Amino acid sequence: MLPFCVVARQVIAKSNPTTQAARSAAFKRAKSLDNGVSFSWLEQTWNKDALAETRISDTDLLLLKKLGFKSIRLPVAFEYYENEHIADERIFSHIDNIVKQCGLYGFKLIIDYHNGNFNENNFPVETKTIINLWLKLAKRYKKVSDDDLFFEIYNEPPHMDPQVWKDAASDIIAEIRKIDLNRTLIVGASNYNSIYELSRSVPLADDNIIYTFHFYEPFLFTHQGAEWIGDQESTVGVPFPYNAEKFPIINPKAKNTDGEKNYNEYPIDGNEQSVKDKLQIVKKWGDKYNVPLLCGEYGVYNKYADQDSRCRYISTVRQTLKKLNIPGLLWDYNGNFSIFNGEPSIADLPDCMKAAIGYANGK
C-alpha cells in the first residue's frame, strides 16, 4: 500500500492538473537564465564576516552586463544562519538589496537554498525546516515578477533513495504553491544534482518547474587539488583535453580512492566528445518528458588547472549547452572557480576566457 502522503499527492495532481501555459512559461523563463553566474558569498559558512560585507556592487553588475551575463544565482546558507541564531532580517535585508539591484540592471535572479543538512535519516524534520524558510521567502517576494525571480528549493540533495528526495521536493513545492501559484521553481535530483540520477527519474506533477543539474565532469580535471574533496583529487597538473605528454603522474595519496579510477579513465574521459556525450544524456531526458533544463553550475577550480585548459573546458561546456539549448550558469563570480585572474575586471579576464564566454565575439 502506498503511504497516505503519496496517495494524497496523486489525487491532488489528478484533480488539479497544471496547465500547458505553466509549462510554456517555465520554458521561456529557463531560456532567460542563460549566460549566468553564481555569487559565492552568503553560502560561505567558513567566512564569519560574510554578513558584514556587501559583495555585489554596482560595479560588479555593470561588469557582468558588459560581458553579456544575464542572470545571477544567489546561494544562501539559510539553515546555517538559523542554527547560528542569526535573525532572518539580517539575511533577508541582503537579499532585498540584491533583488532591487537585479531589477535595476535587468538581471534574472535565482535564490538558492544552499548548505542544508537534508539526508535519508532526518528528512521528515529537514523537510519542515526547508518549508518554513520558503514560506517566509514566498510571502516576502510574492510581488516580485515571476519572470525575474526564481526559487531553487534545495542545492545538491545528497546520495540517497531518490524517492525520499522526490517526496520531500513534492511537499516543499506544494507548500510554496499555497502562497505563490505562479513562481517558477528550480529542482535538481539527488546524488548532488546528478545528471545520471535526473535521467533515471520521472518529472514531478507541477508543470512550472525547471530541472537543474550540475556539471563538473571530468571531475579529475575540474576539481584537481581541491582541498575540501580530500586525497582523491590530490593529483594536479591535469590538462584538458587529455594530452599524454603533459599528463601528470598520479599523486600517491590518490591511490585506492575514486581519484585513481578517475585518473585511469581520463585518457578516454578527458576530451570534448565525452563532455558532449554526457550532456546529451540529460538533454534526451528533458526531450523525453518535454521539460525545461538548467545547468545550474559548471566551472573549474582555478588554483592548479592551467589557464588554457580552463578556457578550453569552459568553452566546450558552454558551446555544448548552447547547441543543446540548455541554459548554463558558471560557478562562480569571484571565488576559487572564478574565470578572472585576480579581481573581477576586463583587465583580469584572459583573452582565451573572453573567447570562451563569447565576449570576444561581442555575444
C-alpha positions in Angstrom: 0.0 0.0 0.0 1.3 3.5 -0.9 1.8 5.9 2.0 -1.0 8.3 2.5 1.1 11.3 1.6 1.9 9.8 -1.8 -1.7 8.9 -2.5 -2.8 12.4 -1.5 -0.3 13.9 -3.9 -1.5 11.7 -6.7 -5.1 12.7 -6.1 -4.3 16.4 -6.0 -2.3 16.0 -9.2 -5.2 14.3 -11.0 -7.9 16.7 -9.7 -5.9 19.9 -10.2 -3.8 19.3 -13.3 -1.4 22.1 -14.1 -1.8 23.8 -17.5 0.3 23.8 -20.6 0.6 27.6 -20.1 2.7 26.9 -16.9 5.0 24.6 -18.9 5.4 27.2 -21.6 6.2 29.8 -19.0 8.8 27.6 -17.4 10.5 27.0 -20.8 10.5 30.7 -21.6 11.9 31.6 -18.2 14.5 28.9 -18.3 15.8 30.4 -21.6 16.1 33.8 -19.9 18.6 32.4 -17.3 21.3 31.6 -19.9 24.7 33.2 -19.5 24.5 33.2 -15.7 26.9 33.1 -12.8 26.7 32.3 -9.1 27.8 34.8 -6.4 29.5 32.7 -3.8 29.1 34.9 -0.7 26.1 34.2 1.5 26.8 30.5 1.3 30.3 30.9 2.7 29.8 29.3 6.2 33.5 29.5 6.8 33.6 33.3 6.4 32.5 34.7 9.7 32.4 38.2 8.2 30.1 37.4 5.3 27.1 39.2 6.7 29.1 42.3 7.4 30.2 42.5 3.8 28.4 43.7 0.7 29.8 41.6 -2.1 27.6 42.6 -5.1 28.2 46.2 -6.1 27.0 48.3 -9.0 30.5 47.9 -10.5 30.1 44.1 -10.4 26.7 44.2 -12.2 28.0 46.7 -14.8 30.9 44.4 -15.5 28.7 41.4 -15.8 26.3 43.2 -18.1 29.2 44.3 -20.3 30.4 40.7 -20.5 27.0 39.5 -21.6 25.8 37.8 -18.5 22.0 37.8 -18.0 21.3 36.0 -14.7 22.6 35.7 -11.2 22.3 32.7 -8.8 22.5 33.6 -5.2 23.3 30.6 -2.9 22.4 31.3 0.7 23.2 29.1 3.7 19.8 29.6 5.3 20.0 26.7 7.7 23.5 27.5 8.9 22.4 31.1 9.8 19.4 29.8 11.6 21.5 27.4 13.6 23.8 30.3 14.5 20.7 32.2 15.8 21.2 35.0 13.3 18.0 36.9 12.8 16.2 36.4 9.5 16.2 40.1 8.8 20.0 40.2 8.6 19.9 37.7 5.8 16.8 38.9 4.1 18.0 42.5 4.0 20.9 41.5 1.9 18.6 39.6 -0.4 16.3 42.5 -0.6 19.1 44.7 -1.9 20.2 42.1 -4.5 16.6 41.7 -5.7 16.5 45.5 -6.1 19.9 45.7 -7.8 19.0 42.9 -10.3 15.8 44.8 -11.1 17.7 48.0 -11.8 20.3 46.3 -14.0 18.0 43.8 -15.7 19.3 40.6 -14.3 17.2 37.5 -13.6 17.8 36.2 -10.0 17.8 32.7 -8.5 17.6 32.4 -4.8 19.1 29.1 -3.8 18.7 27.2 -0.5 22.3 26.2 0.0 24.3 24.1 2.5 21.3 22.3 4.2 21.5 19.1 6.2 18.9 17.0 4.4 19.6 13.3 4.3 17.8 9.9 4.2 17.7 9.7 8.0 16.5 13.2 9.0 14.3 14.1 6.1 11.0 14.5 8.0 12.4 17.2 10.2 14.6 18.7 7.5 11.7 19.0 5.1 9.8 21.0 7.6 12.8 23.3 8.1 13.1 23.9 4.4 9.4 24.5 4.0 9.4 27.1 6.9 12.1 29.1 5.1 10.5 29.0 1.7 7.2 30.1 3.2 8.9 33.2 4.6 10.6 34.0 1.3 7.4 33.3 -0.8 5.5 35.8 1.3 8.3 38.4 1.2 8.8 38.3 -2.6 5.4 37.4 -3.8 5.0 40.7 -5.6 8.3 40.4 -7.5 7.7 39.5 -11.1 7.6 35.8 -11.8 9.7 36.4 -14.9 12.5 37.9 -12.8 12.8 35.9 -9.6 13.2 32.1 -9.2 13.4 29.8 -6.2 15.8 26.9 -6.3 14.3 24.8 -3.5 17.5 22.9 -2.4 21.1 22.7 -3.6 22.6 19.3 -4.3 20.5 16.8 -2.3 23.0 14.1 -1.3 23.1 10.5 -2.3 20.0 8.6 -1.0 17.0 6.7 -2.1 15.8 9.1 -4.9 12.2 8.6 -3.9 12.9 10.1 -0.5 14.0 13.3 -2.1 11.3 13.3 -4.7 8.6 13.0 -2.0 10.3 15.8 0.0 10.5 18.0 -3.0 6.8 17.5 -3.7 5.9 18.5 -0.2 8.1 21.6 -0.4 6.6 22.6 -3.7 3.0 22.0 -2.5 3.6 24.4 0.5 5.1 27.1 -1.7 2.2 26.8 -4.1 -0.2 27.7 -1.2 1.3 31.2 -1.2 2.7 31.6 -4.7 1.0 29.7 -7.6 3.0 31.2 -10.5 6.6 31.3 -9.3 8.9 29.1 -11.4 10.7 26.7 -9.1 14.1 25.0 -9.8 14.6 21.4 -8.7 17.5 19.1 -9.0 17.9 15.3 -8.5 19.6 13.6 -5.6 23.2 12.5 -5.6 24.2 16.2 -5.7 22.2 17.3 -8.7 23.5 14.3 -10.7 22.7 14.1 -14.4 22.5 10.4 -14.1 20.0 10.5 -11.2 18.0 13.0 -13.1 18.0 10.9 -16.2 16.5 7.9 -14.2 13.7 10.0 -12.7 10.2 11.0 -13.7 9.2 14.7 -13.5 7.1 16.0 -10.7 3.4 16.7 -11.0 3.9 20.5 -11.1 4.4 21.9 -14.6 6.0 25.2 -13.6 9.4 23.7 -12.8 12.9 23.9 -14.3 15.0 20.8 -13.7 18.6 21.7 -12.8 21.8 19.7 -12.8 25.4 20.4 -12.0 28.2 19.5 -14.4 31.8 19.1 -13.4 32.9 16.2 -15.5 35.6 15.1 -15.8 36.0 15.6 -12.1 39.7 14.8 -12.2 40.2 18.0 -14.2 37.6 20.4 -12.7 38.4 19.7 -9.1 42.1 18.9 -9.3 43.8 19.8 -6.0 40.5 20.8 -4.3 41.5 20.5 -0.7 37.9 20.0 0.6 37.5 16.9 -1.6 40.4 15.1 0.0 43.1 12.8 -1.3 41.1 11.5 -4.3 41.7 14.8 -6.1 45.3 15.4 -5.0 46.7 14.8 -8.5 47.3 18.2 -10.1 48.6 19.5 -13.4 45.8 17.6 -15.3 45.3 19.2 -18.8 42.1 19.5 -20.8 41.8 17.8 -23.2 43.9 14.8 -22.3 47.5 15.1 -23.5 49.7 12.0 -23.0 52.9 14.1 -22.9 51.5 16.6 -20.3 49.5 14.1 -18.2 51.0 14.0 -14.7 51.9 11.0 -12.6 49.2 10.1 -10.2 49.7 11.5 -6.7 50.3 8.6 -4.3 47.6 10.0 -2.0 45.0 9.3 -4.6 45.8 5.6 -4.8 43.0 3.3 -3.8 40.4 6.1 -4.0 37.9 7.2 -6.6 40.6 9.5 -7.8 42.6 6.6 -9.0 39.7 5.3 -11.0 39.1 8.8 -12.5 42.8 9.0 -13.3 42.8 5.7 -15.2 39.7 6.7 -17.1 40.9 10.2 -18.0 42.5 9.2 -21.4 39.0 8.3 -22.5 37.0 10.8 -20.4 39.1 13.9 -20.7 38.0 15.3 -24.1 35.3 17.4 -25.7 33.4 14.4 -27.1 33.0 12.9 -23.7 31.6 16.2 -22.4 29.1 16.3 -25.3 28.1 12.7 -24.8 27.4 13.2 -21.1 25.4 16.4 -21.6 23.4 14.6 -24.3 22.1 12.1 -21.6 20.3 14.9 -19.7 19.1 16.5 -23.0 17.5 13.3 -24.0 15.7 13.1 -20.7 14.4 16.7 -21.0 13.2 16.0 -24.5 11.5 12.7 -23.5 9.4 14.5 -20.9 9.2 17.9 -22.6 10.5 19.8 -19.5 13.0 22.7 -19.3 16.5 22.1 -18.1 19.2 24.3 -16.5 22.9 23.6 -15.9 22.9 25.4 -12.6 26.7 25.0 -12.1 29.7 24.4 -14.2 33.3 25.6 -13.9 36.9 24.8 -12.9 38.8 25.1 -9.6 41.4 27.6 -10.7 44.3 27.1 -8.3 46.0 24.3 -10.2 44.4 23.9 -13.6 46.4 25.8 -16.3 44.7 28.8 -17.9 44.5 27.4 -21.4 42.9 24.2 -20.2 40.4 26.1 -18.1 39.4 28.2 -21.2 39.1 25.2 -23.4 36.9 23.4 -20.8 34.6 26.5 -20.2 34.3 26.9 -24.0 33.5 23.3 -24.5 30.8 23.1 -21.9 29.3 26.5 -22.8 29.1 25.8 -26.6 27.7 22.3 -26.0 25.0 23.6 -23.7 24.1 26.2 -26.3 23.8 23.6 -29.1 21.6 21.6 -26.9 19.5 24.6 -26.0 20.2 24.3 -22.3 20.9 27.5 -20.3 24.0 27.5 -18.1 25.4 29.3 -15.1 29.1 29.4 -14.2 30.3 28.7 -10.7 31.4 31.3 -9.6 32.0 35.0 -9.9 34.9 35.9 -7.6 35.7 32.8 -5.6 38.1 29.9 -6.3 36.3 28.9 -9.5 36.4 32.5 -10.9 37.1 33.0 -14.6 39.2 36.0 -13.8 42.9 36.1 -13.0 42.6 38.3 -10.0 39.9 40.7 -9.1 36.9 40.7 -11.5 37.6 43.2 -14.3 38.1 43.2 -18.1 41.8 43.6 -17.5 42.0 40.5 -15.4 40.0 38.4 -17.9 42.4 36.4 -20.1 41.9 36.7 -23.9 41.2 32.9 -24.1 38.5 33.3 -21.4 36.9 36.2 -23.2 36.6 34.0 -26.3 35.3 31.1 -24.1 32.4 33.1 -22.7 31.6 34.8 -26.0 32.8 38.3 -25.1 35.5 38.5 -27.8 32.8 38.0 -30.4 30.5 40.5 -28.9 28.0 37.9 -28.0 
